[in-house]
Amino acid sequence: MKNTKLSSLYKKITVTMAAALMMCGFGALSASAATTTVGDFTIDRSYHYGSYSVTVKAYNGAGGDIELPQTAEINGTSYQIEGIGSAFKENTKITSVTIPEGYTSIDASAFSGCVNLTSVNIPGSMTSISANAFENCTSLSSVVFADDTASSLNILNAAFANCTALTSLELPARLNCKSYSFVLGCTNLSSVTVKEGSQTSAAVDNVLYNISGDSATLLAYAHGKPDTEFTIPSEVSGKPVTAIAMHVFRNNGTLEKITVPASVTSINGYAFNGMTAIKEITILSETAPSLSSYVFTDMASGSKITVQNEAVAAAFEPQSYYTYYTPENTTVTIAGSKTETVSAVLSIEAQPALSDGNAVYNIYLDEAENVNTVLLKISFDASMVEKGAFSSANDAFDVSSSEWTEENGNLILTAYLGTTGNKTGYTTSDKASLASVAVPVKAGAVGSVTAEITKAECAGVTDVAGNAAAGTVAISTGSASLFIASYDVNNDGTVDIIDITEAQRYYQASAADNNWSVSKAMDVNGDNKVDIEDFIAIFNNLSDF
């Protein structure tokens, strides 16, 4: 019982002492915190880890061009101001900022949303620019870094994100960023350079790399570069490029093809996310690089990631909570195997005049990838034309067949083109002839003779084993017309001066007029209006003068 009482007493003393110490500590902390005003700025002094931190806490000025204060007097002591808090967030009045020497940090989102900010001067003493510090400063076109006085500068994730007016950026030699792209969404940024003498960073062809260790990391890509293809170098400044930082190519709308060298062993989160123009990313490594989540997600529909073997392909399969790519948009294929993408873009054009009484239409593949079979359905007005001939115009397709039917007053051509044998599918990025259709025009037919592709499909070989697709891929459709003129506008069997006179009665009539059903007979050149060009066309075809 005696020991119990002593133990209880000891606990009470301990708790009392702890409470006293906490009160003393809180009192000291409270006493060290203070604010003061310097011009239009509120300056905050706080105590952290054994020393004072003095920052710009608020701005109450009218905006325009501002220069931050260098020092502040608090309780009779002059302090060097070292940091910028969220004093300017979403301020729409400031247009330029000069930060004096001695400042070392800019807090997260400090200037974010300052949409009228056009320029900022950053001192050589700056060591840290935090995440999103200048995000959405859409007028920011000039960022100037003074000569180094500090030994290092770290710019964190998206610090200059969406600064769409920024076209060039010269970075200080002391820059030492390793993990993030800080120019995400700078769509007009085409020039990225590093001042001479840097031992930690390098810019090659306006692409930024960290070279501070034994290897290099691809850190930032200038999204305003016009190039559609980019091959990541395997070495920069004598060091192997082994990593791609977060967000490097995210939302890029220009690049179509990227090659990743075998030296790259790590690809970080969102590196290729949201690339709207990308068609193919080729990874040359024989062993799977480490992948962070969402690295290839939401890329352009029909895009593909080409890898070297099945082991690398397997690394892209979802792992636990991690997703690496979007299967609905992107396929992972093995180099040398059949592509998994089958697609085509189709167009049709009419020859400008009848050929031996036939209206002739040429069908083209504007683009095609891995196409082995094409099915077409083309409709004509049965009152204007008769059944005609369909023929292939592309040597890549060995066979063609066609069938004609009539449906609801329309003449329907169903046609097929295909390859035979185990052939690689037809691929082209240039406009190429596919087929032609010639249909005899009926006697007395006048006006537009139209061929309309009402349905089109393609298919191809889609897997490593060379098997055909389980389904088909729809192709864009279109139409083309040939206009057949009639100069006998009064239908008396003769083209004469009366036809000119009749056409003149409807001068300046157009397709927008209520009586166009009558006056369109005078539109002999088919441009949907009656004008002097029609009179001249009738004159040039007079039969009795």
ZICOR-V878731 format. One record per run of one state. SS is the DSSP state (2 for helix, 1 for strand, 0 for the rest). FROM is the first residue (numbers start at 1). TO is the last residue. Records with the same first field share a line. If there is no record, write none. Layout:
SS = FROM-TO ; FROM-TO
This chain:
0 = 1-1 ; 33-33 ; 39-40 ; 49-50 ; 60-63 ; 68-70 ; 75-76 ; 81-82 ; 85-93 ; 99-104 ; 107-118 ; 123-127 ; 130-141 ; 146-152 ; 156-167 ; 172-174 ; 176-179 ; 181-190 ; 195-200 ; 205-206 ; 211-215 ; 222-228 ; 232-234 ; 237-238 ; 245-245 ; 247-256 ; 261-265 ; 268-279 ; 284-289 ; 292-295 ; 297-302 ; 308-309 ; 315-318 ; 320-321 ; 323-324 ; 326-329 ; 335-342 ; 351-354 ; 356-357 ; 372-372 ; 382-384 ; 386-388 ; 393-398 ; 408-409 ; 419-425 ; 429-431 ; 442-446 ; 460-460 ; 462-467 ; 469-472 ; 475-478 ; 485-496 ; 505-509 ; 511-515 ; 523-528 ; 530-531 ; 540-545
2 = 2-32 ; 310-314 ; 497-504 ; 516-522 ; 532-539
1 = 34-38 ; 41-48 ; 51-59 ; 64-67 ; 71-74 ; 77-80 ; 83-84 ; 94-98 ; 105-106 ; 119-122 ; 128-129 ; 142-145 ; 153-155 ; 168-171 ; 175-175 ; 180-180 ; 191-194 ; 201-204 ; 207-210 ; 216-221 ; 229-231 ; 235-236 ; 239-244 ; 246-246 ; 257-260 ; 266-267 ; 280-283 ; 290-291 ; 296-296 ; 303-307 ; 319-319 ; 322-322 ; 325-325 ; 330-334 ; 343-350 ; 355-355 ; 358-371 ; 373-381 ; 385-385 ; 389-392 ; 399-407 ; 410-418 ; 426-428 ; 432-441 ; 447-459 ; 461-461 ; 468-468 ; 473-474 ; 479-484 ; 510-510 ; 529-529
